[in-house]
Amino acid sequence: MTVYNFCAGPAKLPDEVMIKAQSEFRDWNNTGCSVMELSHRSKVYIEVYDQAIQSLKTLLNIGDDYTVLFMHGGGRGQFSAVPLNLLTEKKQAHYGVTGSWSKSAVTEAEKFGAITARDYVNVDTKGQKSVLGFDQWKVNNTVDFLHYCPNETVDGIEIFESPKFEIPVVADMSSTILSRQIELNDYDLIYAGAQKNIGPSGLSIVVVKKELLARSNDSIPSVLNYKLTAENDSMFNTPPTYAIYLAKLVFDWLLERGGVAAQEVLNIEKAKCLYQAIDASDFYSNNISQNNRSRMNVPFFLANDSLDKLFLEQAENNGLLALKGHRIVGGMRASLYNAMPIEGVKTLVEFMQEFERTHA
């Protein structure tokens, strides 16, 4: 039986990447050592690190005015790192709230400055959720930066509009990075926990405009300090070396498949397949408006929630794993990150249709 893992994170990694990592696990590049055993300052490992940086730059079209940082602590670590590094003497920032993760970012940022947090989700009379357009976001242009989350993993809300603001824009792209093309120049800093579209948990990636590094000061804890991290090529302390190696394999896998542009086409197809099945049914429902439906995380609900437990049990018996919705939202959730093949989505849809036929 083929198993498809729909977990929101840590998420499925590409089969080809896992097979390659397995083949190199004990002996990387004829060194007689695993990558995880190599000194992070050795010539052979520096090659891995440099290749990972270059592959990511190619995928995201990162120019020389940005720097790439590999850091610890996942996305939550960046909830603290962003205000610590970017707040100036004013210590003011604007946070757009569109779901659970942007709310969590606010909670952390409030420890370090005066945060203006505004909820931009609209709920219509039918209970459908949508996000107000950026032109309706009332942002004070004197604050230090604007922070928002383009894709809310828990809520299944995605913002496809490109931000245009007069202040630095920061985006938590943990669950959408590399899934679709972006215009990087519209952002001053993007960050992502690796465990969804990049690699294993623990690693976080930051892409930041070099001019913003001047805001970092010596009072910031070293492992969260952007300037210090950049000056030391992400190796002020021992970085998560094996996670970086796996990220490199994922980057190379994407490049071999046509890069982000090709992956976006596939992701649109996967999401369309599942949403069409939901919309065609009276048994399943999704409460996100068409314009803001996430391609990465698809929440859906059964008309009779007393069947939820049975649905999950039978799904797992059919090799469809981790479909339980987040405890805050309930229902079901299928995460369709880059590594999820279209066959997995089609198999899920077939199961959903059969479950509806026998239990509606």
C-alpha positions in Angstrom: 0.0 0.0 0.0 1.3 3.4 -1.0 1.4 5.9 1.9 0.7 9.6 1.5 1.6 11.9 4.3 -0.5 15.1 4.4 1.1 16.4 7.6 1.3 20.2 8.0 4.8 19.9 9.4 7.2 18.3 9.8 6.0 17.4 6.3 6.8 14.9 3.6 10.1 15.2 1.8 10.5 14.3 -1.8 11.1 10.5 -2.3 14.1 11.2 -4.6 15.7 13.3 -1.9 15.2 10.7 0.8 16.6 7.9 -1.4 19.7 10.0 -2.2 20.2 11.0 1.4 19.9 7.3 2.4 22.5 6.3 -0.2 24.9 8.9 1.1 24.1 8.6 4.8 27.3 6.8 6.0 29.6 7.9 3.2 29.2 11.3 1.6 31.2 12.0 -1.5 33.7 9.2 -0.7 34.8 10.9 2.5 34.0 7.9 4.6 31.9 10.0 6.8 28.2 11.1 7.0 27.5 14.8 6.3 26.4 15.1 9.9 29.8 14.0 11.0 31.8 16.6 9.0 33.2 19.7 10.6 31.1 22.7 9.6 34.4 24.6 8.9 35.9 21.8 6.7 36.4 22.4 3.0 34.2 19.5 2.0 31.3 20.8 4.1 31.7 24.4 3.0 31.1 23.2 -0.5 27.7 21.8 0.6 26.9 25.1 2.3 27.9 27.2 -0.7 26.0 25.0 -3.1 22.8 25.3 -0.9 23.1 29.1 -0.9 23.6 29.3 -4.6 20.7 26.9 -5.4 18.3 28.9 -3.2 19.5 32.1 -4.8 18.7 30.7 -8.2 15.3 29.4 -7.2 14.2 32.7 -5.6 16.2 35.0 -8.0 18.0 36.6 -5.1 20.1 39.6 -6.1 23.3 40.9 -4.6 21.4 43.4 -2.4 20.1 40.5 -0.3 21.9 38.0 2.0 20.8 34.4 2.9 21.1 33.3 6.5 20.7 29.7 7.8 19.6 30.0 11.4 18.2 27.9 14.3 14.8 27.9 15.9 12.4 27.5 13.1 9.7 30.1 12.4 9.0 30.8 16.0 12.6 31.7 16.5 12.1 34.4 13.9 9.1 35.7 15.7 11.7 37.1 18.2 14.5 37.7 15.8 12.6 40.0 13.5 11.6 42.6 16.1 15.0 42.3 17.9 16.9 43.1 14.7 14.5 45.5 12.9 13.0 47.7 15.6 14.9 51.0 15.8 14.7 53.6 18.6 11.0 54.1 17.8 10.3 50.4 18.6 7.1 50.5 16.6 5.8 48.0 14.0 2.6 47.0 12.2 1.5 43.4 12.2 -1.3 42.3 9.8 -3.3 39.4 11.4 -4.9 36.9 9.1 -4.8 33.7 11.1 -3.2 31.7 13.9 0.5 32.1 12.9 0.3 35.9 12.5 -1.4 36.1 15.9 1.5 34.1 17.4 4.0 36.4 15.8 2.3 39.4 17.4 2.4 37.8 20.9 6.2 37.4 20.6 6.8 40.8 19.0 4.9 42.6 21.8 7.7 41.6 24.2 10.1 43.9 22.3 8.2 47.0 21.2 4.9 48.8 20.6 3.1 46.6 18.1 0.0 47.7 16.2 -1.9 44.5 15.3 -4.9 44.7 13.0 -7.2 41.8 11.9 -7.7 41.9 8.1 -10.0 38.9 7.7 -13.6 39.5 6.7 -16.3 36.9 7.3 -19.5 37.2 5.1 -23.0 36.2 6.0 -22.4 32.7 4.8 -19.3 32.3 7.0 -16.9 32.6 4.1 -13.5 34.1 5.1 -11.5 36.5 2.9 -8.6 38.9 3.4 -8.9 42.6 2.8 -6.8 43.8 -0.1 -3.5 45.6 0.8 -5.1 48.9 -0.3 -7.4 48.6 2.7 -4.6 48.0 5.2 -4.3 51.1 7.2 -0.5 51.2 7.9 1.4 54.0 9.6 4.4 54.7 7.3 6.5 55.9 10.2 6.8 52.5 11.9 9.9 50.4 11.6 8.3 47.6 9.5 5.2 45.7 8.4 4.9 42.0 9.2 2.4 39.6 7.7 2.0 35.9 6.9 1.2 35.1 3.2 -0.1 31.6 4.0 -1.8 30.6 7.2 -1.1 26.9 7.7 -3.8 26.4 10.4 -6.6 28.4 8.7 -6.0 27.6 5.1 -5.8 31.3 4.1 -3.3 32.5 1.5 -2.6 36.0 0.2 -1.5 36.0 -3.4 -1.4 39.8 -3.8 2.2 41.3 -3.8 2.8 43.8 -1.1 3.4 47.5 -2.0 4.2 49.6 1.0 6.6 52.5 1.8 8.1 50.8 4.8 10.1 47.6 5.1 7.9 44.5 4.5 8.6 41.3 6.4 6.8 38.0 5.5 6.6 34.7 7.3 6.8 32.3 4.3 7.2 29.1 6.3 4.4 27.3 4.5 4.5 28.9 1.1 8.1 29.5 0.3 9.2 27.8 -3.0 5.6 26.8 -3.8 4.9 29.7 -6.1 6.9 32.6 -7.8 7.3 35.8 -5.9 8.8 39.2 -6.7 11.5 39.2 -4.0 12.1 43.0 -4.5 8.6 43.6 -2.9 10.0 42.2 0.3 12.7 43.5 2.6 12.9 40.3 4.6 11.4 36.9 4.2 11.8 33.9 6.6 10.7 30.3 6.7 10.9 27.4 9.1 12.2 24.5 6.9 9.9 21.8 7.9 7.3 22.3 5.2 8.8 22.9 1.8 12.5 22.9 2.5 13.7 20.1 4.8 13.7 18.9 8.4 12.5 20.9 11.4 14.9 23.1 13.4 16.4 25.0 10.4 15.1 28.4 9.5 16.0 30.4 6.4 16.2 34.2 6.3 16.6 36.3 3.1 17.2 39.9 4.1 18.2 43.1 2.4 21.8 43.9 3.4 21.0 47.5 4.2 18.7 46.3 7.1 21.7 44.5 8.8 22.8 47.9 10.1 19.8 47.8 12.5 21.2 44.8 14.4 23.1 45.7 17.6 25.3 44.0 20.1 22.5 43.6 22.7 20.8 40.9 20.5 21.5 37.3 21.5 24.1 36.0 19.2 22.1 33.1 17.7 19.4 35.6 16.7 21.6 38.4 15.5 21.3 38.9 11.7 24.4 41.0 11.3 26.5 38.7 13.3 25.1 35.7 11.4 25.8 37.3 8.0 29.4 38.3 9.0 30.1 34.7 9.9 28.4 33.0 6.9 25.8 31.5 9.3 28.6 29.7 11.2 29.1 31.9 14.3 28.2 28.7 16.1 27.7 25.2 14.7 24.8 25.4 12.3 22.3 22.5 11.7 24.6 20.9 9.2 22.6 17.9 8.2 19.4 20.0 7.8 21.3 22.3 5.5 22.5 19.3 3.4 18.9 18.0 3.1 17.7 21.5 2.2 20.4 21.6 -0.6 19.1 18.3 -1.9 15.5 19.7 -2.0 16.7 22.8 -3.8 18.5 20.7 -6.4 15.4 18.5 -6.8 13.3 21.6 -7.5 15.8 22.9 -10.0 15.9 19.6 -11.8 12.1 19.8 -12.2 12.0 23.2 -13.7 12.3 25.4 -10.6 9.6 27.3 -8.8 7.7 28.2 -11.9 7.1 24.6 -12.9 6.3 23.6 -9.3 3.7 26.4 -9.1 1.9 24.9 -12.1 1.8 21.5 -10.4 0.7 23.0 -7.1 -2.2 24.8 -8.8 -3.3 21.5 -10.3 -3.2 19.7 -7.0 -5.1 22.3 -5.1 -7.7 22.6 -7.9 -8.3 18.8 -7.8 -9.1 18.8 -4.1 -11.1 22.0 -4.0 -13.2 20.9 -7.0 -14.0 17.7 -5.1 -15.1 19.6 -2.0 -17.2 22.1 -3.9 -19.0 19.4 -5.9 -20.2 17.8 -2.7 -22.8 18.6 -0.1 -21.0 16.3 2.3 -17.7 18.3 2.5 -17.2 22.1 2.8 -14.5 24.7 2.9 -15.1 28.1 4.4 -12.4 30.2 2.6 -13.3 32.5 -0.3 -12.0 31.5 -3.7 -9.4 34.3 -3.8 -7.8 33.3 -0.6 -7.9 29.6 -0.7 -4.5 28.2 0.3 -2.8 25.9 -2.2 -0.6 24.4 0.5 -3.1 23.8 3.3 -6.7 22.8 2.5 -9.0 22.6 5.5 -12.4 20.9 5.0 -15.3 19.8 7.1 -17.7 16.9 7.0 -21.4 17.8 7.1 -21.8 15.4 10.1 -18.8 15.9 12.4 -19.7 12.8 14.4 -18.1 10.9 11.4 -14.8 12.7 11.8 -13.2 9.9 13.8 -14.3 7.2 11.4 -13.1 9.3 8.4 -9.6 9.6 9.9 -9.5 5.9 10.9 -10.5 4.7 7.4 -8.2 7.2 5.7 -5.2 6.0 7.7 -6.2 2.4 6.9 -6.0 3.4 3.2 -2.5 5.0 3.6 -3.7 8.6 3.9 -2.0 10.0 7.0 -2.2 13.2 9.1 -5.5 14.5 7.8 -6.8 15.7 11.2 -7.5 19.4 11.3 -5.7 21.7 13.7 -7.2 21.7 17.2 -8.1 25.4 16.9 -10.1 24.8 13.6 -11.2 21.2 13.8 -12.4 19.2 10.8 -9.8 17.9 8.4 -6.7 19.4 6.7 -4.7 18.2 3.8 -1.3 19.8 3.3 -0.2 19.8 -0.3 3.4 20.9 -0.1 5.8 20.5 -3.0 6.7 17.0 -2.2 3.1 15.7 -2.3 2.6 14.2 -5.8 -0.6 14.7 -7.7 -1.3 11.0 -7.3 -1.6 11.5 -3.5 -4.3 14.2 -4.0 -6.2 12.0 -6.5 -6.1 9.1 -4.1 -7.4 11.3 -1.3 -10.3 12.6 -3.6 -11.2 9.0 -4.5 -11.3 8.0 -0.8 -13.4 11.1 0.1 -15.9 10.2 -2.7 -16.2 6.6 -1.6 -16.6 7.7 2.1 -19.4 10.1 1.1 -21.1 7.4 -0.9 -21.2 5.0 2.0 -21.8 7.4 4.9 -23.7 10.4 3.6 
